[in-house]
């Protein structure tokens, strides 16, 4: 497929209230009026970015997974976002890639945010993850992963097309958000689709959104600060091919092996 239609939801999240979040998200998503391929929700979309793992964690067969299955089937689109999962007595900040047929894949956040003690509560992921959607190769990542370009570095032999980032990124570091996302797009010559949340959380941390899509050449496809926003846009393979043809920088990168 030469084009891909993506719907992002820059949502306000109710603190540690899964039932209310899922109800609100379902209501807001009902405003989708056109066929889309992918619906992207923020990090910990069902609870907010909480370290209250014992209270909020779900199993892989839990309520939120069932909700995601229903939404994916309803819109005939992949639905993705992260939630707190308990598995084998460990807690994970886990991105779920839910398909319309109910099958799914997952990515566990690799870089845990030590300033919020996420590394004390969660187990880090130990694998990079790529997924195909209609012929597009996608690299999912979660929030703090954005600060680690080696982890997200594109492979010149088999490059991804989209770096997909979900986040709960605070307003006080929004300059970093607005700087690092275009940098990742330019250095990896890929689209970056980044979805943040809005509003205060239960720790009085304010999130100003700034969800965006940046093209491989660094140009802005979509950018929305401050307000809750449900938005659908289309991206094109031709933009990737053109950028990599004119500026074949990926092939000139340094060779190295990443130890995980």
Beta strands, then each sheet from edge to edge (+ up, - down):
strand 1: 3-10
strand 2: 38-40
strand 3: 78-87
strand 4: 90-98
strand 5: 104-108
strand 6: 130-133
strand 7: 136-142
strand 8: 162-166
strand 9: 191-195
strand 10: 198-200
strand 11: 206-214
strand 12: 220-225
strand 13: 229-236
sheet 1: 5+ 4- 3+ 2+ 1+ 13-
sheet 2: 6+ 7- 8- 9- 11+ 10-
sheet 3: 6+ 7- 8- 9- 11+ 12-
end
